[in-house]
Each structure stands twice: as structure tokens, then as C-alpha cells.
Amino acid sequence: MKIIVNKNFLDEIIEVVSRFSDPLSSLYGMRCIKITANHNFVKFEATNEITNIVRKIKVDDDKIIVEEDGELLVQANYFKGIIKKLNGFIEIKTYFNKMEIRQQDSVYTLTLNEISSFPQIDENINIKKFQINTEEFKKAVKNVAFAASNGANLIYKCINFKSSGNKLNLAATDTFRLAYYTIKTNQILEDFDFSVNAKDVKELLPADVPKTVTMFYNSIKFGVEYDDTTITARITDLPYHNVEQLFNKAISETKHKITIEKTEFNNLLNKIWINSSTDKQNRIELKISNQEINIYTKLDELGDSNVKTTKFMLEGTPFVFDMNFNYLKDAISITEGETYILIDEKIQNIVLFSKDNPNSKQIITPLRR
């Protein structure tokens, strides 16, 4: 194989594709990028077994020229590091099991891996597609992914995707909190309900995606297509909660309602003296009356803090509850503007949503007192 390619153009491609390799994998093929070249296309592939990418670049004799067809498999991190050192146009050619990278008087050689060690990326068959706004999808993922668990239980590591007419609903939970976001699409979606590891979902939209992308799915994969790129992630085939039902039940049981500006509540939380890195010392007590919100914290053998605000409105009677500071802080961070906090009579579920981000809703479980 022999190709000549613009350094900046190649650098952008490798930067994205290499993210889907796994430099620590015991399977050397997964540490690599596979490059296949002919006079029509140059294809770049990488996989970490769970997620994979295929980027197929059309040969235009401007940014990329193919002088000899062929294919190679090279370790991604070494290849990427060399490309970043160069500029202008780069010549890449192979001989035996070596790759030569040349730019004027700079020459590098890398030992190649056996092509057979690269896992086969299956063709996407029997897929269904729909269009989605990129920024709205990114916002949706941001608004739910924080609630996914880092623990061992696979389903709680996931973001759930469920269709409802022209809406795509995303949800994530670690059992202590539940985050939910609704995206309106421009088409009626077929019925589907599946989950994907939150970490993998975050990788689906690299920095170079256009304003609108095509999402697709079948029984085993969920992915995105745009321009010359296809990215896929594996679906987790485990049942998920009926999230809409949980929210409808929690909202219907509302006994207390707090209305407060996000900035006011966030400033209040920022004043608290807390050791948020320690589970035992991130408990806060909230006392709510018609006159004030009072937040109290105590750090063992160190001291305590007490902060309050009167800039809010309460509908209901006074009440007291304890909360995990980190969960409350995360919840408030994704609200926008006027924020509503709904609490049931037994103070078992706390629902949060906001006027300026109505597509996002959350439920948090208070701590036992």
C-alpha cells in the first residue's frame, strides 16, 4: 500500500478513530487502526469490541492520493503520535510487515500487526433509522448520564432509549436517583426500548459531527451515521423500568412544592461546608418553612455549617429531610432558570424540573433519618 495524505486531514481522522481502539487490550488487534486503501476510498476502522467506528474517505487527489492499493493494521497510539510530529503532505507505504511514514527528511518505521488479529466489524443489517438534532441529543445525554451507576450492575450503568410517538425518551438511574429527558423528533418513531452503556453513548458523537445525524438500531446494535462515518455500540438486552409511570406516580403524590431560581439554590449549596468526597460526610439536612430554606451540615470532629435563603416560595406545610449533597448538587446543575421541587407526603421521592429546561426531569431519594 502507498498513499499520500495531508497531515492535518489525517490527524483529524486519526484523532477520532483512535478513540475507539483500546491501548490496554490483551487482544492486539483492538489496540490498532485498520486502514484499507483503493483508488476510490480509504477506510479507517477501530474497535474495542463494545463500540466501533468505520470512516470511509473518498479519494479526491487533493487531500488524499492512493498510489498503491492495500491494507494494514497499526497500533493506534504509536501511529497517532508520529503523525502529530509532522506537517504538510505525508507519504505512507508498506513493505513486508513494516510501515514507513515519510515527510521530507523525516522517516519513521512501525512494525505492523497481522490483519487477521483485527476483529471483524459486522455489517449493519435489518436496521431502522431516524434523524436527530446533534445538539439536542448531546444535551439529553448530559442531562441523564450523570445518574448512571459506576457499580457492577450492568443495567444501572446504562442509558435507556424508548420511543413514544415522535419522542425519544432517555433515562438513567443508579437506584438512588433517576434522570429523564425527552427529545422531540420530526417523525413518528417505530416502537423500541433498549439500553446502552452510558460510557459508550458518550462516544457516539465526536467533535466533528454535523448539526443533524442519522441514528440507527437493530436487535444488537445502536449507532450513528454521518457524512463518511458510522459508529456503533452494543445494546444491553436487559429489561428497564417503566420510567414514565414512575414520574407520573411521584408527581401525582405531591404534597409540597418549592419554587426557586436555580442560581439562588446553587449559590446556597456552594456556601455549605461539606466533604463531598466522603459518603459519610456529604449528608445535609434541609428544613423548609414558609419563611426560609435552612441547610445544616456537620463534619465529625471538625465543626458544622448553617446556610439559609428566603428567596423562594413554598406551597404546602413545613417539613424536614436529609439529602446526599452530591446528588442534590448534580440535580440542580442541569436545571435552568425557575426550578420546581416536588415532595410527597412521606418524603420518599423528590421530583425536580425547571421552567427553561422542561424536557428534563429527575427523581432523588432522600436519606433515611
N, C-alpha and C positions, 0 to 999 in steps of 0.2 A: 504494500500500500504506500502511496505517496500523495500527500495533499499539501497545499499552500494556503494558509489562512491568516486573516488579520488578527493580530494578538488581542485587541480589545474585544472583538467579536467572539473569539474563542474563550476568552477569560470570563465573559458574561455567561456563556453556555456552561462552562465547567463549574462555575460558582453555584449555579442552580442544580445541575445534575449530580454533583458530588455530594450534596446534602442527603441524597437517597442511598448512598453507599454506607457501609458500616466498617470503619477502620479497625474495630476490635473483634470482628467476627472470626471465628475459628475456620470458617469456610472462606478461603482466599478470594473466590470469585465475587463475594459480596463486598470485598474491600475495593473493588475495581470499577472502572468505567469501561464499557464495551463500545468500541467505535467501528462502524461498518460504513464503507465508502464505495460509491459507484459514480458514474458520470451524471447521475440525476440527483442523488441525495447523499447526505452524510448523516448517519443516525447515531445518536448518543444514548446509551442505556445504563441505568444503575438500579440496584435493588438491595434492600436489606431483609428481604423475604416477606415482610409485612406490607411495606409500601414500595412502589417502584415508579420510575419515570422513563418515558421514551420521548426523545426530542429529535424530530426528523427535519433536517435543514436542507432546503433546496439549493443546489449548486447554481451560483449566479455568475461565476467568473469575475466577481468584484471583490467580495469578502472571502470567498472560499472557492478553491480550484482543486479538482481531483485529476491528478496525472496518472495514477495507477489505482485500480480497484483493489479492495482488500478489507480485512478486519483485524482488530487487535483487542487485547484485554490488558489494561494497565492499572496499577494501583492509583486510586484517585488522589490521595493526599500528596504523593510524590509528584505526580503529573501536574496537579494544580499549583504546587509550589514553584516548579520550574517555569511554567507559563507566566506567572506573575513577575518573574525577573526580567522578562523580555519585552520588546516593543516592535512596532512596525509589522512586517509580514514574517511568518514563521513557516519553515518547511518541516514537515513531519513525514518520516518514511520508516519502513520496517525492513529488516533483513534477519533471516533465521528467527531467533527468539528475542530479538532486540528492537528497540525503538530509538531512532535518532531524531533529536529535536535541534534544529539549527536556525539561528538568526544572525546573519552576517558572520562574524568571527566567533560567536558563542555557540558551542556544540555540547549537547548533553546526550547521554545514552541511558536507557532504562531497560531492565530485563522485563520481558512480558510474561504474563501468566497464560496458561493453557486456556484456549477459548472454551473447551469443554467444561471447565470449572465454573463457568458463569451460569447461574440458574436460568432456566427457560422462563421468559415472561410470556404468559399465556395471552393469546389474542382475546380481546373483549367481545364475547358473543352473547346473543339474546339480551342486549342491554336496552334500557329505556332512558330517555333523555329529557331534560328540561333546562331552560335558560334561567340564569340568576344574576342579579347585580352583585359585582365583586365586593364593593364596599359594604353593602348590607350584609353579605354573608360573613365577612370578616368581623363586623360589629356583632353579629349574632354569636359567633364562636367566642369572641371575647366576653360576651355577656353571660355565657354558660360554662365555659371551660374551667373557670376558677373553682367551680363547685364539684368537679370530678375528683375522685379519690386517688391518692398515691399508694393505696394499700394493695393487698394481694387479690382481692375480689375483682375479677375481670369486668363484670358488668358495671361496677361503680367507677371504673376507670374511663368509661365510655361517654360519648355524646350520643344521645338517641335522636334519630331523624324520623319524623312521622308526617305524612301528608294529611291535609284536611281541605278538600276543595282546591282552591287556588293558593292555599297557605302551606308553607313548610315550617314545621314546628321543631325546635331543637330543645333538648333538655339534658341536664346532668345533675347527679346527686352523689354525695358521699354518705348518705343516710341522715346526716345532721342538718343538711341544708339542700335545697332543691332550687335550681335556676332554670328558667324557661324563657324562650324567645320565639316570636312568630315573625316570619318573613312572608310578605305578600308577593306572589309571582304573577306573571302576565298570562298564565294559562292554568287550566284545570289539571291538577296532577292525578295520576293514577294512584291507587291505594298502595302505600308501602309503610313499613315500620321496621327499622333496623338500627343497629348501634355500631359505632366505630370508635376505637380507642382515641381519646381526646388528643393525645400527643400526635397521633397520625393525622387527625383532622387539621391540626395547626399547620402541617406541612403541605397541605393540598394547594395552597395559593401562594406561590413565591412572589417576590417583589415585582417581577416583570409582567404580571397578569394584566390583561386589558380590563375595561370597565364592565364588560359582560362576558361570562363564561358559560360553557355547556357542562352541566353536571349529568352524570350517568350512573346507573346501578344495575346489578342483576342479583342473583341469589348469593353470590360470594364476594362481590366487589362493589366499591363505591369510588367514584373518581371525578376528575375534571378534565375537560378538553379545551384548549385554546390555541389559536394560531397553529404552530407546528409541534405542540406539546400535549402529551397525555400522561396524567399522574393518577395512580390508583392506590387504594388502601383496602385492606381486608375487612369484611364485615364480621362482627361478632354475633353469632347465632344464639342469642340468649334472650329470654322474654324480659320486657321492661314494664315499669309501672304505667298505669293509665294516668298520665300527668294532669290532663285537663280536669279529670274527675277529682283529683286531689286538691287542685286550686279552687274549683267550684265549691267543694265541701268546706274548705278553710274560709273562703270569703263569705259563704252563707252563714257561718257561725260567728261572725264578727260581733264583738261586744264593745270594743274600744277602738277609736280611730284617732291617730295622731297625724296632723298636717304640719310639715316643717320644711323649710328650704334646705336643699342638700348642703349648701355652703355652711349654713348655721350648724347643722348636725355634725358635719365633717370637722368644722373648727372645734366643736365641743369634744369630739373624740380625740383630736390632736392634742388637746390640753391634758388628757388623762396621763397620769404616771403609771406605766404598765411595763411588765416584762413579757412582751408578746411572744418571745421565743420559747417560753416555758408554759406548758399546758396548765400546770397547777397555779400559775400566777397571771393568767390572762382572763380571769373571771372578773366581770364588772357587775355592779348592782345598779339597776335603774329604778328610781322612784318617780312615778308620774302622777302629778296632780293637775288641777285646772290652772294653777299658778306657775308651776315650773317643772322642768325635767332635771332631775338631780342624779348625777352618776358618781358612784363611790367605788374606789378600789383600795385594796390593802395588799401590800407586799410583805410577806413574812419576814420578820426581824429587820425590816427596813423602814417602813412607815406606811402612810396612806395618802390618798388624794380625793378631793371632792370638787366637782365642777358642776355648773348649772346654767340653764338658759330659761328665759321667759318668752322667747320669740318662737312660739308655736301655738297650735290650737288643739285642744282635746275634746273629742265627743265621747262621752262615757264617764265612768266613775274612776277615782284614783286607784292605782294598782302598783305592785312591785314585782320585779322579776330579775333573774340573773342571766347573763349572756356571755358567750365566748366573744371576747373583744375582736379577735381576728375575723370571725365570721361576720360580725356586725360591720366592721370596717370595710371588708370586701363588698358587702351588700350595698352599702351607701356609696361606694366608689363608682358603681355603674349606674346609679340613678342620675337624673338630670332635672334641675330646677325644683319645682314644688314636689315634695315626696310624701307619700302616704304610707302609714304603717298601721296595719290592721291586726288586732289581737282578739282571740276568742275568750270566752268567759273563764275557762280553766287555765288559760295562758299556756297552751300546749303548742300552738302554732303562731308564728308571726309572719304575716304577709307584707312584702314591700313592693311598691311600684311607684312610678313617677309620672307627672303630667307631660313632661317633654321627652320621655322615653317609654311610651305606653306599650310597646311591643315586648318589653322586658318585665318579668315578674319573678319574685323569689319567695321561698318559704324557709324560715330558720326555726329550728327547735331550741327553745330556751334551756338553760342548765337547771337541773334539779336543785332545789334549795334545801 
